[in-house]
Amino acid sequence: MTSVLNRASIARYGLDWRRMGAARGIAGSVAPEQQGCFLAVGAYELNWFVRMNNTGGPVDVWEVDGVDADELIESPEGFQYLPGVVAADRIRLFQMDLAPSSNR
């Protein structure tokens, strides 16, 4: 998931950690934490990230196609990310305009 401010860029360029800048990251970071894209694995993790939303506004959830679990790397904080860029033809907008949660 990512800020709705990134929607047009993601639709055009895919998920590209090098293009971060229109909005803070989901954890509130102003710069990429890894050279890749964090992915939620399963509904529990997805909902956790949506509740954590520190972007300052609503978020979109993007679904990534064709990811092999062996491609994922665990960050020092214990979250899974896919190194590199995820091309636009491998993603689809799954949910949009999810408001920040007050249940943090």
Secondary structure, 3 states (H helix, E strand, C coil): CEEHHHHHHHHHHCECHHHCCCCCCCCCCCCCCCCEEECCCCHHHHHHHHHHCCCCCCEEEEEECCCCHHHCEECCCCCEEEECCECHHHEEEEEEEECCCCCC
